[in-house]
């Protein structure tokens, strides 16, 4: 994902999960939010207009909610569906954020959202429809432990100044018209 975002040259960049749990047609919703002036737009399964047609397992749903609660408690000030696999950025914002990321695993989304908050960028949460995606590669138990470890790594790196902006790194924040 990092390499793709850093190589993007359009006005906006969007990524989704490789298993297409969020159908490609939903990319338009994310792009519309970015084109409306938001720096970042993320899909949220917790959005009131979202729908879950996939029938996620109880274990996966519970572990996701627990991880989001832990994330909000330890790192991010707001509750978000951090692991929704549909996110979009203004290209300049995406390049700034992903040039600063260090994580390689499934928790990279948390690191990116931490940077969005840290740099005070605008963020829109958009509704999504989650569909059944055969062949998911996520092993909930093992990945959950790695993600919790990575959450604390981001917190430690942030405390040590690893994400501080240099004088030339400032990004022009566009304020959305509907804010």
C-alpha positions, -999 to 999 in steps of 0.1 A, spaced: 0 0 0 28 24 9 46 20 -24 13 26 -43 4 57 -24 39 72 -27 38 65 -65 3 80 -71 3 111 -93 -35 119 -96 -53 144 -74 -64 117 -50 -54 81 -41 -77 54 -28 -70 19 -16 -91 -11 -7 -86 -46 6 -72 -71 -19 -101 -94 -13 -126 -68 -25 -147 -69 7 -157 -34 -3 -168 -35 -39 -148 -12 -63 -180 9 -70 -176 22 -34 -144 39 -43 -166 67 -58 -180 76 -23 -144 80 -9 -133 100 -39 -164 123 -37 -154 131 -1 -118 139 -10 -130 160 -40 -154 178 -16 -123 191 2 -116 165 29 -79 157 33 -87 121 41 -119 99 37 -122 66 54 -149 39 51 -166 31 84 -185 0 91 -199 18 122 -214 46 101 -252 46 106 -257 42 68 -233 12 65 -244 -23 59 -227 -57 66 -237 -82 40 -207 -104 48 -220 -118 80 -186 -114 98 -180 -140 126 -187 -130 162 -150 -134 170 -139 -111 142 -165 -85 151 -157 -86 188 -119 -85 182 -124 -55 158 -144 -36 184 -120 -44 212 -91 -33 190 -108 0 181 -116 6 218 -79 0 227 -68 22 199 -90 50 211 -77 46 247 -40 43 239 -34 63 207 -63 79 188 -85 104 206 -116 95 186 -134 62 180 -130 51 144 -134 20 125 -96 19 120 -95 -14 101 -121 -7 74 -102 -15 42 -113 15 22 -95 48 25 -87 78 3 -64 108 5 -56 139 -14 -24 128 -31 -1 153 -14 -16 143 20 -12 106 12 24 110 2 31 129 34 14 104 56 29 72 40 64 87 38 62 88 76 49 53 83 70 25 96 47 -4 102 44 -33 78 15 -53 92 -23 -49 95 -20 -21 120 -6 4 94 -40 20 93 -38 30 129 -4 46 123 -18 65 93 -48 77 114 -25 87 142 -7 109 117 -39 124 104 -48 134 140 -12 145 148 -10 168 117 -46 180 123 -59 170 89 -96 169 80 -112 134 79 -146 123 67 -161 89 76 -182 75 48 -207 46 48 -197 13 33 -213 -20 23 -192 -50 34 -197 -80 13 -185 -116 17 -149 -119 5 -137 -155 1 -102 -164 10 -94 -138 36 -57 -140 48 -63 -126 83 -57 -150 112 -76 -131 139 -58 -145 170 -22 -141 158 -28 -108 139 -46 -93 169 -15 -98 191 7 -83 164 -17 -53 160 -17 -46 198 21 -47 198 22 -23 168 -2 0 185 22 4 214 51 8 190 34 37 173 28 53 207 64 48 217 77 62 184 54 92 186 66 99 222 102 99 208 94 125 181 96 101 152 65 116 135 74 153 141 73 174 109 104 191 97 100 228 87 95 221 50 70 193 55 39 213 63 9 204 43 -18 228 32 -50 217 48 -81 223 27 -112 230 48 -142 213 34 -171 235 25 -195 215 47 -174 217 78 
